[in-house]
């Protein structure tokens, strides 16, 4: 027999999301008859609002089921431009909006569009694992920017300054942040803007949780003087409107990057289905009571979860300012976080993620998604408490 064909070396640089690995194991346990509480996946447990679904149905009934422009249909680009302009206090023309199959492609395509092998990319740690995966796959050099628990999981701008070099090609920011729920404070944001404006780097600001911030007004780095022209301002429908499976994201893109990013979409997914985009127009321009109600329910869950975690032996948890994640420190339990996450699933039936799934910094933390029912969260805290008392 001839030897088996090999695989590309670049696959060694391509990471994954541990959340899906844990989800698969949790599903396997459920198939075996175990009861598992899912706190591992970052997905709102609310349905897509009916009026948004109806917009998609109507578009399909009207025949909007074929190809459409790769950059997005004009009505969604216009709606997204207005939405980002109004919410970020900017003036963004529709021509600067690119629509994609969720937010993830923008992470990959931005890195691929601006970075050559050896260029440095600064990204948050702990952070969404696809950041580092995209950087390494492109052959660029990842430079981790630690998020500090004592700063409510924001970074120190002086630390960012020390990591900026002439080789820095891109800086990735995420606020509100996954996995910690941290938010970059106003003062830190201003200092960061000054540093970035003096650098030669592009900026990718991941703002998919912008509408899920509990206290104070949301602030975007792109709103700082001059930064909109070097910032890929990334948002989407998944989190705000409970549309994770619809796969529709959008970004305000600096003019030199519009054509390159569109070219990536032409070469990969062609376009977001037009009936999905029609639903996106309705989401952005229609009633906003469903997202507001969802955030208030997340606030209620957050307060209960944080209070419950802080009552557990050896556990401390800061109050997240945004998103729907708690990121407790479990060092005091005496059980390494990675081991604790595994044992909670296997022995207590609670699926959570270890902080190490999000980088090298958070070795003492777990991530719990409170995008689950209030009752399920109460049961999860009870199970974790019972486990810790006997572990």
Buried (B, 14 or more C-beta within 10 A) or exposed (E): EEEEEEEEEEEEBEBEBBBEEBBEBBEEBBEEEEEBBBBBBBBBBBEBBEEBBEBBEBBBEEEBEEEBBBBBBEBBBBBBBBBBBEBBEBEBEBEBBBBBBBBBBBBBBBBBBBBEEEBBBBBBBBBBBBBBBBBBBBBBBBBBBBBEBEBBBBBBBEEBBEBBEEBBBBBBBBBBBBBBBBBBBEEBBBBBBBBBBEBEBBBBBBBBBBBBBBEEEBBBBBBBEEBBEBBBBBBBBBBBBBBBEBBBBBBBBBEEBBEBBBEBBEEEBEBBBBBBBBBBBBBBBBEBEBBEEBBEBBBEBBEBBBEBBEEBEBBBBBBBBBBBBBBBBBBEBEBBBBEBBBBBBEEBBBBBBBBBBBBEBBBBBBBBBBBBEEEBBBBBBBBBBEBBEEB
